[in-house]
Amino acid sequence: MTRVLSGVQPSGDVHLGNYLGALRIWVSDQKEADAFYCIVDLHALTKENDPAELSRRTLDMAAVLLAVGLDPDVCTIFVQSHVAEHTGLAWLLECTATMGELNRMTQFKDKGRDDESVRVGLFAYPVLMAADILLYDTDRVPVGDDQRQHLELARDLAIRFNGRYGETFTVPEAAIPKVGARVMDLQNPTSKMSKSVLSPQGTVLLLDDPATIDRKIRRAVTDTETEVRYDPGTKPGVSNLLEILGAATGRSPEDCAAGYSAYGPLKSDTAQAVIEMVAPIQERYRELIADRNTLGQVLIEGAAKARAVATTTFERASQAIGLLPPPWEGRLREGREKFR
């Protein structure tokens, strides 16, 4: 089975675009690949966080992943910081990467290159991302355009390490993600829906209550025309509503457009379809978040399954680079065998 890895930061609340554009696809992918889904809490440390809030968001994200349909008996769901080999391998790869490579990372240029107070973690986090990928002998990584450069770094580091120290890492390939719904901001339909607080009324959160979802969608920006048609170029607001309605009802946006001659009914039906779609997710989320013991057990078992793979890769890499194996290595191997 092809091994696939994807990660999500526990930063902000999950919104409709996250679900329709990515998480719903993860649910379908989990039965077609050996899928590892990681809550990358260490990446969240590159900016200021309230410690209690980070812990809460991490647990919330785990509950959301289970609520949308990820099955821990089918895929591996775990928290990045629960597998210590992520940071261990990141150091080995930092000693393989160069300053020039990291200086060329576009996101660092955009977010902090000229800021002397920027955290070192922001500069080095593409190497941690490479470790996330390489630890699991990942074959394919679904990436959007904003992360493609980071995957190329992971590939370069794997090839360089293999060339210097012998075949150690699987060199991952980029996978074009399956096409999910392209959900735009309801108030600014030329921009993608995001977690940004700059447009709270334009973002439908997965856990918004029905009244809030209805209000946000009914207030969505459209245009001064009256014709309902799917035309993202000239009618982005209307097309966004049709995209959301189609994703929620299993139809194409063009098919949805054929049933309307006014914007009011389109907004009403879109709101109702979204409310019905997220209702079982919200119910399952409430059950999970109220049962912290069960949720914690899922993460314990997920970390153990992840470590069964990660420790093997890390030992292979550390010995290849010349580090002395620990005297308790045999006991670690015995523990891993329980999860194979």
C-alpha positions in Angstrom: 0.0 0.0 0.0 1.3 3.5 -0.9 2.0 5.5 2.3 0.6 9.0 2.4 1.2 11.7 5.1 -0.6 14.9 5.7 -0.5 17.4 8.6 -2.6 20.1 10.0 -1.7 22.8 12.5 -3.9 23.3 15.5 -4.1 27.0 14.8 -7.5 28.5 14.8 -10.9 26.9 14.2 -11.6 24.5 11.3 -13.7 26.2 8.7 -15.9 25.0 5.8 -13.1 25.4 3.3 -10.8 23.2 5.3 -13.4 20.5 5.5 -14.6 20.6 1.8 -11.2 21.2 0.4 -9.1 18.8 2.4 -10.5 16.9 5.4 -13.3 15.3 3.5 -10.7 14.1 1.0 -8.6 12.7 3.8 -11.6 10.6 4.9 -11.9 9.0 1.4 -8.1 8.6 1.1 -7.7 6.6 4.3 -9.0 3.4 2.8 -6.9 3.7 -0.4 -3.5 4.3 1.2 -1.5 3.7 4.4 -2.4 7.1 5.7 -0.7 9.0 8.5 -2.4 12.2 9.7 -0.4 14.4 12.0 -1.5 17.3 14.2 1.7 19.4 13.8 1.7 21.3 17.1 5.4 21.9 17.0 5.0 24.0 13.9 2.5 26.2 15.8 5.4 27.2 18.1 6.9 29.4 15.4 4.7 32.2 16.6 3.4 33.4 19.9 0.9 31.1 21.6 -0.9 30.9 24.9 0.2 27.5 26.3 -3.3 26.5 27.6 -4.9 27.6 24.4 -2.4 25.5 22.3 -3.2 22.5 24.4 -6.9 23.0 24.0 -6.7 23.6 20.2 -4.6 20.4 19.8 -7.2 18.3 21.5 -10.0 20.1 19.6 -8.3 19.3 16.3 -8.1 15.6 17.3 -11.8 15.6 18.0 -12.6 17.3 14.7 -10.5 14.8 12.7 -12.4 11.9 14.3 -15.7 13.7 14.0 -15.4 14.2 10.2 -14.8 10.5 9.7 -11.1 9.6 10.1 -11.0 6.1 11.6 -8.1 5.3 13.9 -8.5 1.6 13.1 -7.9 2.4 9.4 -5.4 5.3 9.5 -2.9 6.6 12.0 -3.9 9.8 13.8 -1.3 11.3 16.2 0.2 14.5 17.6 3.6 15.5 16.3 5.1 16.3 19.7 4.1 12.9 21.0 6.7 11.3 18.7 10.1 12.5 19.9 11.8 11.3 16.7 10.4 14.3 14.8 12.7 16.7 16.6 15.6 14.2 16.6 15.5 13.7 12.9 15.0 17.4 12.3 18.4 18.0 13.9 20.1 15.4 11.7 18.5 17.1 8.7 19.5 20.6 9.9 23.0 19.3 9.9 22.4 18.3 6.3 20.7 21.4 5.0 22.4 24.7 4.2 21.7 28.3 5.1 21.3 29.1 1.5 18.5 26.6 1.0 16.6 27.9 4.0 17.1 31.5 3.0 15.5 30.8 -0.3 12.3 29.5 1.3 9.5 31.8 0.1 7.4 31.7 3.2 10.4 32.8 5.4 11.0 35.7 3.0 7.4 36.7 3.3 6.9 36.3 7.0 10.1 37.3 8.8 13.3 37.6 6.8 13.7 41.3 7.7 12.6 41.0 11.3 15.5 40.5 13.7 13.1 39.3 16.4 11.7 36.5 14.3 12.0 33.1 15.9 14.7 30.7 14.7 11.9 28.1 14.4 10.3 30.0 11.6 13.6 29.9 9.7 14.2 26.1 10.3 10.6 24.8 10.3 10.9 23.5 6.6 13.5 21.1 7.9 11.1 19.9 10.6 8.5 19.5 7.9 11.0 17.4 6.0 11.6 15.2 9.1 7.8 14.8 9.4 7.7 13.4 5.9 10.9 11.3 5.9 10.3 9.6 9.2 7.5 7.6 7.8 9.0 6.4 4.5 6.3 8.4 2.9 5.7 7.7 -0.8 3.4 10.6 -1.6 2.6 13.9 0.0 -0.5 15.8 -1.1 0.7 19.5 -1.3 -0.7 22.7 -2.6 1.4 25.3 -4.4 2.2 27.1 -1.1 4.0 23.9 0.2 5.6 22.6 -2.9 8.9 24.3 -2.3 9.1 22.7 1.2 8.5 19.2 -0.3 11.3 19.9 -2.8 13.6 20.6 0.2 12.6 17.3 1.8 13.4 15.5 -1.5 16.7 17.3 -1.8 17.7 16.5 1.8 16.7 12.8 1.4 18.8 12.5 -1.8 21.8 14.3 -0.2 21.7 12.2 3.0 21.3 9.0 1.0 24.3 10.0 -1.2 26.5 10.8 1.8 25.6 8.0 4.2 23.9 5.2 2.2 20.3 4.5 1.3 18.4 5.6 4.3 15.2 7.6 3.3 12.4 7.0 0.8 12.4 10.0 -1.5 8.8 11.3 -1.5 6.8 12.3 -4.5 4.5 15.3 -4.6 0.8 14.2 -5.1 -1.7 16.6 -6.7 -4.5 16.5 -4.1 -7.9 15.3 -5.3 -10.0 18.3 -6.2 -12.2 19.4 -3.4 -14.6 22.3 -3.3 -12.9 25.6 -3.8 -14.5 27.6 -1.0 -14.1 31.4 -1.1 -14.7 34.1 1.5 -18.4 34.9 1.7 -17.6 38.6 2.0 -14.7 38.7 -0.4 -15.3 35.9 -2.9 -12.1 36.5 -4.8 -10.1 35.3 -1.8 -10.1 31.8 -0.3 -12.0 31.3 3.0 -9.4 31.4 5.8 -9.1 31.3 9.6 -8.2 35.0 9.6 -10.1 37.2 12.0 -10.0 39.9 9.3 -13.2 38.5 7.8 -15.2 36.6 10.5 -18.5 37.1 8.7 -17.0 35.7 5.5 -15.9 32.4 7.2 -18.2 29.6 8.1 -16.7 27.6 10.9 -17.3 23.8 11.0 -18.6 24.1 14.5 -20.8 27.3 14.0 -24.3 26.9 15.3 -27.1 26.7 12.7 -28.3 30.3 13.2 -24.8 31.6 12.7 -24.3 29.5 9.5 -27.7 30.7 8.2 -26.9 34.4 8.9 -23.4 34.3 7.3 -24.6 32.6 4.1 -27.7 34.8 3.8 -25.4 37.9 4.0 -22.9 36.5 1.4 -21.8 39.0 -1.2 -23.3 38.4 -4.7 -23.6 41.0 -7.4 -26.1 43.5 -8.9 -27.4 41.1 -11.5 -30.2 38.6 -10.9 -29.2 35.7 -13.1 -28.0 32.6 -11.2 -25.2 30.9 -13.2 -21.8 29.3 -12.4 -19.2 31.8 -13.7 -16.3 32.3 -11.3 -14.7 34.9 -13.5 -17.6 37.4 -13.6 -19.9 36.2 -10.8 -17.5 35.0 -8.0 -20.0 35.5 -5.2 -22.8 33.5 -6.8 -20.4 30.9 -8.1 -19.0 30.4 -4.5 -22.5 29.7 -3.2 -23.1 27.2 -6.0 -19.8 25.5 -5.3 -20.7 25.2 -1.6 -24.2 24.0 -2.4 -22.9 21.4 -4.9 -20.3 20.1 -2.5 -22.9 19.8 0.3 -25.4 18.0 -1.9 -23.2 15.9 -4.2 -24.0 17.9 -7.4 -22.0 20.0 -9.7 -22.3 23.8 -9.4 -23.7 24.0 -12.9 -26.5 21.5 -12.0 -27.3 23.5 -8.9 -27.6 26.8 -10.9 -30.3 25.3 -13.1 -32.8 25.3 -10.3 -32.7 29.0 -9.4 -33.8 32.3 -10.8 -33.1 34.5 -7.8 -30.3 34.8 -5.2 -32.6 34.6 -2.1 -33.6 31.0 -2.5 -30.1 30.0 -3.5 -28.7 31.4 -0.2 -31.5 29.8 1.8 -31.0 26.4 0.3 -27.2 26.7 0.6 -27.4 27.5 4.2 -29.8 24.6 4.9 -27.6 22.2 3.0 -24.5 23.2 5.0 -26.4 23.0 8.3 -27.6 19.5 7.4 -24.1 18.4 6.3 -22.3 19.6 9.4 -24.9 18.5 11.9 -23.7 14.9 12.4 -20.1 16.2 12.5 -21.0 18.6 15.3 -22.9 16.0 17.2 -19.9 13.5 17.0 -17.5 16.3 18.0 -19.5 17.1 21.1 -19.5 13.4 22.1 -15.8 13.2 21.6 -14.8 16.4 23.4 -16.9 15.4 26.4 -15.1 12.1 26.7 -11.5 13.1 27.1 -10.4 9.7 28.2 -11.5 8.1 24.9 -10.0 10.9 22.9 -6.7 10.6 24.8 -6.6 6.9 24.3 -6.9 7.4 20.5 -3.9 9.7 20.6 -1.9 7.4 22.8 -2.5 4.5 20.4 -1.9 6.7 17.4 1.5 7.9 18.8 2.5 4.3 19.5 1.6 3.2 15.9 3.5 6.2 14.6 6.6 5.5 16.7 6.6 1.9 15.5 7.6 3.4 12.1 9.4 6.5 13.2 11.9 4.9 15.6 13.0 2.4 12.9 13.7 5.2 10.5 15.4 7.4 13.1 17.7 4.5 14.2 18.6 3.9 10.6 19.4 7.5 10.0 21.3 8.1 13.3 23.4 5.0 12.8 24.1 5.9 9.1 25.4 9.3 10.2 27.6 7.7 12.9 25.7 8.1 16.2 26.3 5.3 18.8 23.2 3.2 19.3 21.7 3.4 22.8 22.2 0.3 25.1 18.5 -0.2 25.5 17.8 -0.4 21.7 16.7 -4.0 22.0 14.0 -3.1 24.5 12.7 -0.4 22.2 12.5 -2.9 19.3 10.6 -5.4 21.4 8.0 -2.7 22.2 7.6 -1.7 18.6 6.9 -5.3 17.6 3.6 -5.1 19.5 2.2 -2.7 17.0 3.4 -4.3 13.8 
